[in-house]
Amino acid sequence: MNMLVDGEWRTDAYEANDGDGSFQRQETTFRDRVRDDPDATFQPAAGRYHLYVSYACPWAHRTLVTRALKGLEDAISVSIVDPYRDEDGWQFTPEKEGCTRDHVRGADYLRELYVEADPDATCRVTVPVLWDKREETIVNNESEEIMRMLDTEFDDYANRDVDLYPEGYRDEVDRIIDEIYEPINNGVYRAGFATRQEPYDEAVDDLFAALDHWDEVLADQRYLAGDRLTEADVAMFTTLVRFDNVYHTHFMCNVQYIREYENLWPYLRDLYQTDSVAETVNMDHIKEHYYTTHPDVNPHRIVARGPDLDFEAPHDRDELPGSPPADLTAASADD
């Protein structure tokens, strides 16, 4: 796989699988934090920070959903890369529908921002990226940490009073995010990128055991942590919304569709219909990216046509205890 090595772009430097054929995800490298602290290097402010994302990427999608739910669109700007990623990595193609130019630096490729932040960078070039326009550097490229920062550190600049990491739920939210990461969020990749049967079988077993578990949990509660919409639901949503269209077929996660689950499917529709979430989903970008960007998995780059899912169908999840935050409920009622 492609990555930067000492600031130089290499197309043969990163091996994604270990000796037994298991997929190994590389750790992210920029891990600074925006903190509402006068002594912090990176302090929250409107207009100071910029997100680089792909609509296709579930990790970047987490940050877009959080930004939308909080109402941070005016405070934090966004650039969107091309869903097709070739040997040159994520690129900006503003002439393509749904994509933008690099609004901050005018770069052609995302890797240029990485080198500007660290001329000797040795790392993969991934989205999302939280960029500081004042310091002209990358703050962070770890999706979970960016999601948390947007949720907890920018309340003074948010247009909605939405708390996705509420007091009294935090330990449970952290536990769930950790619990779903390996078998579900990363599990689809462990299955799709496995190069031998045994690690594939292990990944698929872990994935569907976890999906079965959470389907049972959601029989009696509206959200993963109970009666509150939290970051855990955002982290689950961005995997589930891609599942039937790409992971089931492209990554061979074909034991069961999400739409066949009694509770996960209406839960997914409930999240999708939460105010402002649907606008962050671009299924055309999602399908183009997965089916055209992994030639080892799909060498002919044919994009699968189906399925045609109705995410707007009634879900009846509002009959369970709990509801979206008041700001989201009020916004939906006004639409």
Steps between C-alpha positions, in 0.01 A plus 500: 500500500600862454639728769747775580851398599718782632275746321520319164204327339552126454271248332669188637573581861210368707393139534143482629501130588721304735646157434181305568291713264333715767429867428695735727389864529785747551475744790428865421785744558369849582345487846488854640179629654285808485426585862295776660798596717688833494830312512419273206682543170180421313203683650145491361401792281258562217665505159838374619468130415434315177396139437629296210268208435375246251128427480605142424704437813310382812767646730475844340123466491495484881636853516254630240205355693625649828556839336146491359329387820678769702428771244866585444477564127563875543788448742697223325543498124540188285674381185393174336739279303425286197354159597731329249846455649775390264873452558539873570263481797206722591468786250291813452286506185256790539354440155354169620155494659513505879871584514668830580831671457737531793349814646796574728827426323397441142672160496446244228553202732433453869855374551623855437334607825670217688841606371429863583415396857807274522760511220644168623166324543501121483138391504195414296299796372149454634177687562369663708753776564439788739711793379584816695493797263674723754798274572491354146530142615309179562355475848372144478415226251340247737125489436391404851700784654377757246141387563552547873658844457217624279250369752655631821722799425297721263174554687548878499499495118230237440156595371336214688493399863587138426721293731610165358722421800273586790589477866380175649543316169869553430639174633235309311560695178874436521439131568265461204727686258785270600277193486368559148829615347685173444216264404280748307666828397833336422352154464364565151852594392651199674267285291535689173878533502584155637720303260451159656193302601563471874527874580202566274291240682604641837409854395160397365421298812592796721303742284171314495521394864531870587217602265277230651584625848415861428183401316386338826602804707303732273181301547434681828677835464511763230875567503815304576555667838133497595264795456750757371649555156877495554834478322466122516202518263696724262784246496257213430298694241782563255574127473137386484398750232770357268442138583241374252631710211871422530616283789252216437620453142838665457645385834320161496308576821209310350368291789212743540389844382437772757153538350427144615559582867186557705643792701822617332317591179236728661774635730703595193200671342433685825854640501487584130176695554640697794516861391806588284642145487368402156677800346836350601436175308617486138441144381636573153835597652491201733441248222745658258776501759470142619440333166766695306777561754588145608625322186628206705139436606318615184754508214250600230365789709137423414263686733218278628160640410289416806342486742250786499433559870226721641670673793195728529253220576320523838689336784282522815812539716340803663273261688800392708625702798716794397505763229748712305629814673238774519672716238487215247140413585394863461688535174337189357154621602554828314608333174 
